[in-house]
């Protein structure tokens, strides 16, 4: 790692940023000082709303129109970024400074081939001639370890996985060989092995080119693994700055200690993740388990036909191409979930875990196999007809993104009431009383019931999603990455809430996740999937402490965690 004593390539002093809102001027950033040495990797950590992304946008001068730099200076290699003209900034961005954004699909043009998008960046900054652009774009794809780059050059973003799209975004950012790279939550939503591959790639490429890097993240484990120094931000201010090894061994600020406490780590239980004042009440005692099997999956298969190109092949080449076998997303798997039990379904993106959960939820029909719920074969009912089946109310789902899963025009109360209204009519008073009961159950203050999703925090939206899933008193709740987009402190609260509700209401969970720290905390048993198959299954302790499959060991070794 590079020394912080090297000359500073970026120097931010007394930075204050204001936003004009309908309610007046809001200070998002207040008197922030940050320096970055040449070749150094600096981590900026904090919860959502702490100001870490706004700070990086100011460095790139890409603030929202309502935002302005009210005070302070930003110096990059002797250039006054605050005073720079738009032409000067256009030359700096891409050529000298580049950014990897949080959502790779949103950062890419969905109707333009990815190779062409890399060409656009090269041509914009006069890094090549039009005749050389294609070859340089293919070389950029090779550098980010994309297989068959000549073929992927012609691909559109929707044809690529999340990890592949993230690599394309990295290729775009590094195409002009900038000296400063800002990575804004570059691995959110990626599974642990893809996350490790992406971060290792960024570190390798930046070191090869002696680049400086700012890593913005709420994952302290990631910051501990990859950063030389850490800047901790809270409510628009820098509360602590130190070497990575020092900040994790001896955090000085109460907010840093709060983040450390909320971060899942080996040996920590659910209550260990909460602030001391919130962790005093013990979890209710679990009800005695009868061992009754609630859900049984047997020989489950899901196939998708591959695109038939034989007609085009024979038309242009005069030969008949052999038809391709269908793609098996789920390949002959079986497992059980008992009453009152939490079963974790883990694996990399594309392993089949979400497809499996969608079939159990009866949103997707299996190609073959049997799904038995409470003694009834629910796989015999087509997915299109299952919405009206009496079993539907007994199986509910909490989706991954609490923002995307809520109707933006529905208040929290309307969102919670929606499944109730679909099943039966209720008086307005009775419906409101039920919504308030559910809000109380998930710890959502009643004054938030009349707010729209954009008026709620991530944790509050997660609570609305959980309350909606509980509205019909289900026996089984499928949790699809329910905390993936949440800050560690909010995640800790939501995980404790889920555990508390399961015990009190006697529910079972099928917990779909790629976060093995979270799986360790919440699950009784764990099923590991790879390429549509189950490679290992057992109790959480057996699978995560003494794995027998090499693939499981790779997943566990890829988890970053703070050195505490």
C-alpha positions in Angstrom: 0.0 0.0 0.0 1.1 3.5 -0.7 2.2 5.9 1.9 0.0 8.8 3.0 3.2 11.0 3.0 3.4 10.9 -0.8 2.5 14.2 -2.6 -1.2 14.9 -2.6 -3.0 14.6 -5.9 -6.3 15.8 -4.4 -6.8 18.3 -1.6 -10.2 19.2 -0.4 -10.4 22.0 2.2 -13.3 23.4 4.2 -15.8 22.1 1.6 -19.4 23.1 2.3 -22.2 22.1 -0.1 -25.8 23.5 -0.1 -28.9 22.3 -1.8 -31.9 24.5 -2.6 -35.2 22.8 -1.6 -38.8 23.8 -1.3 -38.3 24.2 2.5 -35.2 26.4 2.1 -31.5 25.8 1.9 -30.1 22.6 3.3 -26.4 22.0 4.1 -25.5 18.5 2.9 -21.7 18.9 3.5 -20.2 21.1 6.1 -16.5 22.1 6.4 -15.1 18.8 5.0 -11.3 18.3 4.7 -10.0 15.3 2.7 -6.5 14.7 1.1 -5.5 11.9 -1.2 -1.9 11.0 -1.9 -0.7 9.8 -5.3 -1.1 6.0 -5.5 -3.1 5.9 -2.3 -6.5 4.1 -1.8 -8.8 6.2 0.5 -12.0 4.8 1.9 -14.9 7.1 2.7 -17.5 5.2 5.0 -20.7 6.2 6.6 -24.5 5.5 6.4 -26.8 6.7 3.7 -27.2 10.5 3.9 -23.8 11.0 5.5 -22.5 13.0 2.5 -19.9 10.6 1.1 -21.4 10.4 -2.4 -22.2 14.2 -2.5 -18.5 14.9 -1.6 -17.3 12.7 -4.6 -19.8 14.4 -6.9 -18.4 17.8 -5.9 -14.8 16.6 -6.7 -16.0 15.6 -10.2 -18.2 18.8 -10.4 -21.3 16.7 -11.3 -23.6 17.9 -8.5 -27.3 18.1 -9.0 -28.6 21.4 -10.5 -30.0 22.3 -7.1 -26.6 21.8 -5.4 -23.8 24.3 -5.1 -20.4 24.6 -3.5 -21.0 27.3 -0.9 -17.5 27.4 0.6 -14.1 25.7 0.4 -11.6 24.6 -2.3 -11.0 21.5 -4.3 -7.5 21.2 -5.8 -6.6 18.4 -8.2 -2.9 18.3 -9.3 -2.7 22.0 -9.1 -6.0 22.7 -10.9 -8.7 24.6 -9.0 -11.7 22.4 -9.7 -14.2 24.9 -8.2 -13.1 27.7 -10.5 -12.6 25.5 -13.6 -14.7 26.2 -16.7 -17.0 23.6 -18.2 -14.5 23.0 -21.0 -11.7 22.5 -18.5 -13.9 20.1 -16.5 -14.9 18.2 -19.6 -11.2 17.6 -20.3 -10.5 16.6 -16.7 -13.4 14.1 -16.5 -12.5 10.8 -18.1 -8.9 11.8 -19.0 -7.7 12.7 -15.5 -10.7 11.8 -13.2 -13.1 8.9 -13.6 -16.0 7.4 -11.6 -17.5 3.9 -11.2 -21.1 4.4 -10.3 -23.1 2.3 -7.9 -25.7 0.9 -10.3 -23.8 -0.4 -13.4 -27.0 -0.9 -15.5 -28.1 2.6 -14.9 -24.6 3.9 -15.8 -24.7 2.2 -19.2 -26.7 3.2 -22.3 -29.3 0.3 -22.7 -29.6 0.7 -26.4 -25.9 0.9 -27.4 -23.4 -1.9 -27.7 -20.9 -1.8 -24.8 -17.9 -1.7 -27.1 -19.3 1.3 -28.8 -19.8 3.0 -25.4 -16.1 2.5 -24.7 -15.2 3.9 -28.1 -17.3 7.0 -27.3 -15.2 7.7 -24.2 -11.9 7.2 -26.1 -13.0 9.5 -29.0 -14.4 12.2 -26.7 -10.9 12.6 -25.0 -8.9 12.3 -28.2 -7.2 9.1 -27.0 -7.5 7.4 -30.4 -8.5 7.7 -34.0 -11.8 6.3 -35.2 -10.0 3.6 -37.1 -8.2 2.4 -33.9 -11.1 2.9 -31.5 -12.6 -0.6 -31.9 -9.3 -2.4 -31.2 -8.6 -0.2 -28.1 -12.1 -0.9 -26.9 -11.6 -4.7 -27.2 -8.2 -4.3 -25.3 -10.1 -2.4 -22.6 -12.5 -5.3 -22.3 -9.5 -7.8 -22.1 -7.9 -5.7 -19.3 -11.0 -6.1 -17.1 -10.9 -9.9 -17.6 -14.0 -10.3 -19.8 -14.0 -13.6 -21.7 -14.4 -13.5 -25.5 -14.0 -9.7 -25.7 -14.5 -9.6 -29.5 -17.9 -11.2 -29.0 -18.8 -9.1 -25.9 -17.9 -5.9 -27.8 -21.3 -6.3 -29.6 -23.4 -7.1 -26.5 -26.0 -4.8 -25.0 -26.1 -4.3 -21.2 -29.3 -6.4 -20.8 -27.5 -9.4 -22.3 -24.9 -9.3 -19.5 -24.9 -10.3 -15.8 -24.6 -7.7 -13.0 -20.9 -8.6 -12.4 -20.2 -8.4 -16.2 -21.9 -4.9 -16.4 -19.8 -3.8 -13.5 -16.6 -4.8 -15.4 -17.8 -2.9 -18.4 -18.3 0.2 -16.2 -14.7 -0.3 -14.9 -13.4 -0.6 -18.5 -15.2 2.7 -19.3 -13.8 4.5 -16.3 -10.2 3.3 -17.0 -10.3 3.5 -20.8 -8.4 6.9 -20.8 -6.0 5.9 -18.1 -7.1 8.5 -15.5 -5.0 9.3 -12.5 -7.9 9.5 -10.0 -10.6 6.8 -9.8 -13.7 7.3 -7.6 -15.6 4.1 -6.9 -19.1 4.8 -5.5 -20.4 1.6 -3.8 -19.0 -0.4 -6.7 -20.0 -3.9 -5.3 -23.5 -3.3 -3.9 -25.7 -6.1 -4.9 -22.9 -8.4 -6.1 -22.3 -11.8 -4.6 -19.1 -12.2 -2.5 -17.0 -14.0 -5.1 -17.9 -11.4 -7.8 -17.4 -8.6 -5.3 -13.9 -10.0 -4.5 -13.1 -10.4 -8.2 -14.2 -6.8 -9.0 -12.3 -5.2 -6.1 -9.2 -7.3 -6.8 -9.4 -6.2 -10.4 -9.7 -2.5 -9.5 -6.8 -2.7 -7.1 -4.6 -4.5 -9.6 -5.3 -2.1 -12.4 -4.9 1.0 -10.3 -1.6 -0.2 -8.8 -0.3 -1.1 -12.3 -1.0 2.5 -13.4 0.0 4.2 -10.1 -3.5 5.6 -9.8 -5.1 7.1 -6.7 -8.5 5.7 -5.6 -11.4 6.8 -3.5 -13.6 3.9 -2.4 -17.0 5.0 -1.1 -18.8 2.3 0.8 -20.9 1.5 3.9 -19.2 -1.9 4.1 -16.5 -1.6 6.7 -15.1 -5.1 5.9 -14.5 -4.0 2.3 -12.9 -0.7 3.5 -10.7 -2.7 5.9 -9.5 -5.1 3.2 -8.7 -2.6 0.4 -8.0 0.9 1.8 -4.9 2.5 3.1 -6.7 5.2 5.1 -10.4 5.6 6.2 -12.5 8.8 6.4 -15.7 8.4 8.5 -18.5 10.7 7.7 -21.7 11.4 9.7 -24.4 13.9 8.8 -22.3 15.8 6.3 -19.2 16.0 8.5 -15.9 14.1 8.8 -15.8 12.7 12.3 -12.7 10.6 12.1 -9.7 10.0 9.7 -7.0 7.5 10.4 -4.9 4.6 8.9 -7.1 1.6 8.1 -5.3 -0.6 10.6 -5.6 2.0 13.4 -9.3 2.9 12.9 -10.4 -0.7 13.2 -8.2 -1.6 16.1 -8.9 1.6 18.1 -11.9 3.6 16.7 -11.9 7.0 18.4 -15.4 8.4 17.6 -18.7 7.0 19.0 -20.2 7.0 15.5 -17.3 4.8 14.2 -17.7 2.5 17.1 -21.5 2.3 16.3 -20.7 1.3 12.7 -18.1 -1.3 13.9 -20.6 -2.8 16.3 -23.3 -3.1 13.6 -21.1 -4.8 11.1 -21.6 -8.6 11.0 -18.5 -10.5 11.9 -17.4 -14.0 13.1 -18.5 -14.7 16.6 -21.1 -11.9 16.8 -24.8 -12.7 17.5 -27.8 -10.7 16.4 -28.0 -8.7 19.6 -24.3 -7.9 19.4 -25.0 -5.8 16.3 -27.3 -3.4 18.0 -26.4 -0.3 20.1 -26.1 -1.3 23.8 -29.3 0.6 24.7 -31.3 -1.3 22.1 -29.8 -4.7 22.8 -30.8 -5.1 26.4 -34.2 -6.7 25.9 -33.8 -10.5 25.2 -35.4 -12.1 22.2 -38.6 -14.0 23.1 -38.1 -17.7 23.8 -38.8 -19.8 20.6 -41.8 -22.0 20.6 -41.1 -25.7 20.9 -40.5 -27.1 17.3 -42.6 -30.1 16.3 -40.3 -30.8 13.4 -43.3 -30.8 11.0 -42.3 -30.3 7.4 -44.0 -27.2 6.0 -42.4 -27.1 2.6 -40.9 -30.0 0.6 -39.2 -29.6 -2.7 -38.5 -32.7 -4.7 -36.7 -33.1 -8.1 -37.3 -29.5 -9.0 -36.1 -28.5 -12.5 -36.5 -25.3 -14.5 -35.4 -25.1 -18.1 -35.3 -22.2 -20.5 -35.2 -22.7 -24.3 -32.1 -21.3 -25.9 -32.5 -18.8 -28.7 -33.0 -20.8 -32.0 -30.6 -19.4 -34.6 -30.8 -22.5 -36.9 -33.0 -20.7 -39.4 -30.6 -17.8 -39.8 -27.6 -20.2 -39.8 -29.0 -22.3 -42.7 -30.1 -19.2 -44.6 -26.7 -17.6 -44.7 -24.4 -20.7 -44.7 -26.6 -23.3 -46.4 -26.1 -25.7 -43.4 -28.6 -27.0 -40.8 -27.4 -26.2 -37.2 -28.0 -28.8 -34.5 -30.7 -27.5 -32.1 -29.3 -26.5 -28.7 -30.4 -28.2 -25.5 -32.4 -26.0 -23.2 -30.6 -24.1 -20.4 -31.2 -25.6 -16.9 -31.4 -22.8 -14.4 -32.4 -25.3 -11.6 -31.3 -28.9 -12.0 -33.1 -31.6 -10.0 -32.9 -30.1 -6.5 -34.7 -31.1 -3.3 -34.9 -29.7 0.3 -37.3 -29.1 3.2 -38.3 -26.2 5.4 -39.9 -27.1 8.8 -42.3 -25.0 10.8 -40.5 -22.3 12.8 -37.2 -22.8 10.9 -35.1 -20.4 8.8 -33.4 -22.1 5.8 -30.7 -20.1 4.0 -30.4 -20.5 0.2 -27.0 -19.1 -0.8 -24.7 -19.0 -3.9 -23.4 -16.7 -6.5 -25.5 -14.7 -8.9 -26.9 -17.0 -11.6 -26.8 -20.1 -9.3 -30.5 -20.6 -9.4 -31.5 -19.5 -5.9 -33.8 -16.7 -7.0 -35.4 -18.9 -9.7 -36.0 -21.5 -7.0 -37.6 -19.0 -4.7 -39.9 -17.7 -7.5 -41.1 -21.3 -8.1 -41.8 -21.9 -4.4 -43.6 -18.6 -4.4 -45.6 -19.8 -7.4 -44.7 -16.9 -9.6 -42.9 -19.2 -12.0 -43.9 -22.7 -13.2 -41.3 -25.5 -12.8 -40.4 -27.7 -15.8 -40.7 -30.7 -13.6 -40.6 -31.7 -10.0 -42.9 -31.3 -7.0 -43.5 -28.5 -4.5 -45.5 -29.6 -1.5 -46.7 -27.0 1.0 -48.6 -28.0 4.1 -49.3 -31.4 2.6 -50.7 -30.0 -0.7 -49.0 -30.2 -4.1 -49.0 -26.6 -5.1 -46.8 -27.2 -8.2 -49.9 -28.7 -9.8 -51.5 -25.3 -9.9 -50.3 -23.1 -12.8 -48.5 -19.9 -11.6 -51.1 -17.7 -13.5 -53.9 -19.2 -11.4 -52.2 -19.3 -8.0 -53.1 -15.7 -7.1 -56.6 -16.9 -6.3 -55.6 -20.1 -4.6 -56.3 -20.3 -0.8 -52.6 -21.2 -0.3 -51.4 -17.9 -1.7 -52.1 -16.0 1.6 -50.0 -18.6 3.5 -46.8 -17.9 1.4 -45.6 -14.3 1.1 -42.4 -12.6 0.0 -40.2 -9.7 1.1 -38.3 -8.4 -2.0 -34.7 -7.3 -2.3 -35.1 -3.6 -3.1 -37.6 -1.9 -0.7 -37.9 1.1 -3.0 -38.5 -0.8 -6.2 -41.1 -3.2 -4.6 -43.3 -0.3 -3.3 -45.8 1.5 -5.6 -44.5 5.2 -5.5 -48.2 6.4 -5.6 -49.2 4.3 -2.5 -48.8 5.6 1.0 -47.3 3.2 3.5 -50.8 2.3 4.8 -52.1 1.6 1.3 -49.1 -0.6 0.5 -49.6 -2.6 3.7 -53.3 -2.9 3.1 -52.9 -4.0 -0.6 -52.8 -7.8 0.0 -55.7 -7.6 2.5 -57.9 -5.7 -0.1 -57.1 -8.3 -2.7 -58.5 -11.0 -0.6 -61.6 -9.6 1.1 -63.5 -6.4 1.7 -63.1 -4.6 5.1 -64.5 -1.5 6.6 -62.2 1.6 6.5 -61.9 1.6 10.3 -61.1 -2.1 10.5 -58.5 -1.8 7.7 -56.8 1.2 9.3 -56.7 -0.7 12.6 -55.1 -3.7 11.0 -52.5 -1.5 9.3 -51.7 0.2 12.6 -51.4 -3.2 14.2 -48.9 -4.4 11.5 -47.0 -1.1 11.7 -46.6 -1.6 15.5 -45.5 -5.2 14.9 -42.6 -4.1 12.7 -41.7 -1.0 14.7 -43.0 1.6 12.1 -44.2 4.8 13.8 -47.9 5.4 13.0 -47.2 8.9 11.7 -45.3 7.4 8.8 -48.3 5.4 7.6 -49.6 8.4 5.5 -46.2 9.0 3.8 -45.2 8.1 0.3 -42.2 5.9 -0.3 -39.9 8.8 -1.3 -40.6 10.3 2.1 -39.3 7.3 4.0 -35.8 6.1 4.7 -34.4 2.8 3.5 -35.1 1.1 6.8 -38.6 2.5 7.0 -39.4 1.2 3.5 -38.0 -2.2 4.5 -40.4 -2.3 7.5 -43.3 -1.4 5.2 -42.3 -4.4 2.9 -42.2 -6.7 5.9 -45.5 -5.5 7.3 -47.1 -6.0 3.9 -45.8 -9.6 3.8 -47.2 -10.2 7.2 -50.6 -8.7 6.4 -52.2 -12.1 5.7 -50.5 -14.0 8.6 -48.5 -16.3 6.4 -46.8 -19.6 7.5 -43.8 -19.1 5.2 -42.1 -15.9 4.2 -39.5 -15.9 1.4 -36.9 -13.2 2.1 -35.0 -12.3 -1.1 -31.9 -10.4 -0.1 -34.0 -8.2 2.3 -31.1 -6.2 3.7 -28.8 -6.0 0.6 -29.4 -2.3 0.0 -29.4 -1.2 3.6 -26.7 0.4 5.8 -25.1 -1.9 8.4 -26.9 -0.2 11.3 -30.3 -0.4 9.6 -29.5 -4.0 8.5 -28.8 -4.9 12.2 -32.2 -3.6 13.3 -34.1 -5.3 10.4 -32.4 -8.7 11.0 -33.3 -8.5 14.7 -36.8 -7.6 13.8 -37.1 -10.6 11.4 -35.8 -12.9 14.1 -38.2 -11.5 16.7 -41.2 -11.8 14.3 -40.4 -15.3 13.4 -40.2 -16.4 17.0 -43.3 -14.5 18.1 -45.5 -15.5 15.1 -44.2 -19.0 14.6 -43.4 -18.4 10.9 -40.8 -20.2 8.7 -38.3 -18.3 6.5 -36.7 -19.2 3.2 -33.8 -16.7 3.3 -32.2 -16.1 -0.1 -28.9 -14.3 0.2 -25.3 -14.1 -0.9 -24.2 -12.5 2.3 -22.8 -15.4 4.4 -22.3 -13.2 7.5 -26.1 -12.5 7.5 -26.9 -16.1 6.8 -24.8 -17.2 9.8 -26.8 -14.8 12.0 -30.3 -15.7 10.9 -30.4 -19.3 9.6 -30.8 -22.6 11.2 -29.9 -24.6 8.1 -28.0 -23.6 4.9 -28.3 -24.9 1.4 -25.5 -23.9 -1.0 -26.3 -23.8 -4.7 -24.0 -23.6 -7.8 -25.0 -23.8 -11.4 -28.5 -24.9 -10.6 -27.5 -27.7 -8.3 -27.2 -28.1 -4.5 -23.5 -28.7 -3.6 -23.8 -28.7 0.1 -26.5 -28.6 2.8 -26.6 -28.9 6.6 -26.9 -26.8 9.8 -25.5 -23.3 9.6 -22.7 -24.3 11.9 -21.8 -27.3 9.9 -21.8 -25.6 6.5 -20.2 -22.3 7.5 -17.7 -23.5 10.2 -16.6 -26.8 8.6 -17.6 -26.8 4.9 -17.0 -30.0 3.0 -17.4 -28.6 -0.6 -14.6 -26.6 -2.1 -17.1 -24.1 -3.6 -18.5 -23.4 -0.1 -14.9 -22.8 1.2 -14.3 -20.3 -1.7 -17.5 -18.4 -0.8 -16.5 -18.1 2.9 -12.9 -17.1 2.1 -14.2 -14.3 -0.2 -16.1 -12.5 2.6 -14.4 -9.3 3.7 -14.6 -8.3 7.3 -13.0 -5.8 9.7 -10.0 -7.1 11.7 -11.9 -7.2 15.0 
